Amino acid sequence: MRALEHVFDRPFGGANPLKHLGAVATLLLWLLLASGVVLFMVLDTSAAGAYASIAGLAEVPWGLGTLLRGLHRYSADALVLVLLLHVAREWALGRYTHARRAVWLTGVPLVLLIFASAIGGFWLNWDRLGQYSAISTAEWLDALPLFAAPLARNFLSGQALGERLFTLFLFVHIGMPLMLMFGLWFHVQRLARAQVFPPRTLTAGMLLMLLVLSLAAPVASQGEASLGTAAQALHLDWLLLFIHPLVDATSAPFVWALVAAALALLLLPPFLPAGQRPPVAKVYPEHCSGCERCFDDCPYSAITMVPHVSGRPGALMAQVDPDLCVSCGICAGSCPSSTPFRSIHELVTGIDMPQLSIDTLRAELVHRLALLPGPGKFVVFDCVEGAQARVQAPDVVHMDLICAGMLPPSFVEWALRAGATGVLVAGCREGACAYRLGQRWTAERLARVREPRLRLQVPEHGLGVVWADVGDEAALAAALDELRRQTTGAAAGFEEMAS
Ligand code: HEM
């Protein structure tokens, strides 16, 4: 998956669509909603008048009606493709275990709602394609022992479409999206700062693409529905209506079995054995000042602020919900108590990771820096999810972090004061953080625009930063070489700093 993302990183940069699939899907939902509201305004909501009101859009000057229909239809088509990619990406990255289980499971009903709503949309035109889709769906549903009388009887030849049935069509196509929006809120509410809007350039690109498609391949009605005649030679939308030809080619029970199997497959990943769950973040109330930085930075909304155990009036402390914590350590990196400059023997911080505490990080750094012969000494703070290169060189120590976001910026200054010639911070590429926000917070903290900030005293040439995924090992090695170059001859500066 990462290799594929890298291919798209080159032309698209920060607007790589593969890294914003959830946001693009949400954008498409908004486009569907907006264009749907306008379509609803022109739609004659009676069975007798629906066809003419939608087919008449082709006559609207400047091609605006065609544009509107195209935007609505192609947004739905694009949503199916984007959804497929979104699920494939989250699956490939293993984002369905432990705390992410609920996010995955709340996504599944959205797929059903999207297809149900999209298929229902074709019925509202009440053209021949809508007729074919409505009858096929009714026959397909009749294969289940759900209804006292077969639904397909509503479409007996010679009868006009009943108004009550048309109202049901309206409910399917308009009620489902409302449920979809509610479901989407459920889907993302466990994610802090869920990205529901793609970058502007990507939004503009998507819009342009949909508009061009709407003009290049205009969506048109396919003749008024007539229950007395069977539809022939229809232009099918294979992305949204593939189920009908599938039923025609096989049988209704077979396609139900196929849908059930696909659904089971989609629901399965969160229930597969997921291995040992890593320990979650732990709060040390006596060192927690209630500053709320961890609360702000946690990518999975796993931290809440509660009254401090000390009982001091108004004092707060962090509390971790173990069900939501993904054990990334970003909270430890944000805690103001995580500074190695504190003189206490054991560096207990406000919130920490049991598997790699801030105290262990400081002790290891001291120990391993002391083992380097010098004169050049380089510290690389590596994200274990990123580039796998551990450069074996006599002047380098690698300090592995759960996520780059768990590095308190004060460690950079501290390492330089403790004798390092240069410090390289290595994290995953933009948009590729295994924990969603670690790369972004690290970049902002090191750029001094987010707390805890890197202090101004830290000389620029003493710090290197590289965003390197698995597969970018050469970039990490090159960044280290660059740091060696930029620190050559600058030792006096660091000696000054150390004194
Ligand atoms: C209409 C359909 C869907 C929409 C609009 C949608 C949208 C989103 C959005 C906006 C995010 C947050 C992205 C971020 O800020 O990192 C997200 C995350 C996620 N989605 Fe969906 N989604 C949909 C369907 C699904 C489905 C069907 C699944 C899987 C069965 C799924 C699995 C996930 C997972 C696992 C995450 C969390 C990723 C993480 O932990 O970083 N989504 N989705």
Boltz pocket constraint, residues with backbone or C-beta under 6 A from the ligand:
constraints:
  - pocket:
      binder: B
      contacts: [[A, 21], [A, 22], [A, 23], [A, 25], [A, 26], [A, 29], [A, 83], [A, 86], [A, 87], [A, 90], [A, 95], [A, 96], [A, 100], [A, 103], [A, 104], [A, 105], [A, 106], [A, 107], [A, 108], [A, 110], [A, 111], [A, 114], [A, 184], [A, 187], [A, 188], [A, 191], [A, 192], [A, 193], [A, 194], [A, 195], [A, 196], [A, 266], [A, 434], [A, 435], [A, 436]]
      max_distance: 6.0
